[in-house]
Amino acid sequence: MRTTIFHNPECGTSRNTLAMIEASGETPTVIEYLKSPPGRERLTELISMMAITPRELLRRKGTPFEELNLDDPTLSDDQLIDAMMAHPILINRPIVVSEKGARLCRPSERVLEMLANPVAVFTKEDGDVVRFGGANQ
């Protein structure tokens, strides 16, 4: 199975995640989800694979989250998914799918546990050094 990343090239976390995948020797399928959003069935499948709720996948920063009143606890999962379908920017990123499952990779180093041969050391765009196993130095 080829690793897939639901990616936003404007997002530093997403860029770092993609770079870690590539530094680990993989050439992932890159889906720029703002240009090619997942359909409802695929989005629901991803949420299930990640074992999170739709509310946990919602992105607040730089989105219409507040204007749409998505913090309303009475909103159903279906209503939250409807909002993500109407406004894909509400889908938090990056989401990575590999043979080891699916995960929202925030922070970006979460991707390393999903790769067959993860890079041992990686320097992020901001200069932070990530060592596989979680020991940042």
HELIX and SHEET records of a PDB file:
HELIX    1   1 GLY A   12  ALA A   23  1                                  12    
HELIX    2   2 ARG A   40  MET A   50  1                                  11    
HELIX    3   3 PRO A   54  LEU A   57  1                                   4    
HELIX    4   4 ASP A   77  ALA A   86  1                                  10    
HELIX    5   5 PRO A   88  LEU A   90  5                                   3    
HELIX    6   6 SER A  108  MET A  114  5                                   7    
SHEET    1   A 4 THR A  29  GLU A  32  0                                        
SHEET    2   A 4 THR A   4  HIS A   7  1                                        
SHEET    3   A 4 ILE A  95  SER A  98 -1                                        
SHEET    4   A 4 GLY A 101  LEU A 104 -1                                        
SHEET    1   B 2 VAL A 121  THR A 123  0                                        
SHEET    2   B 2 VAL A 129  ARG A 131 -1                                        
END                                                                             
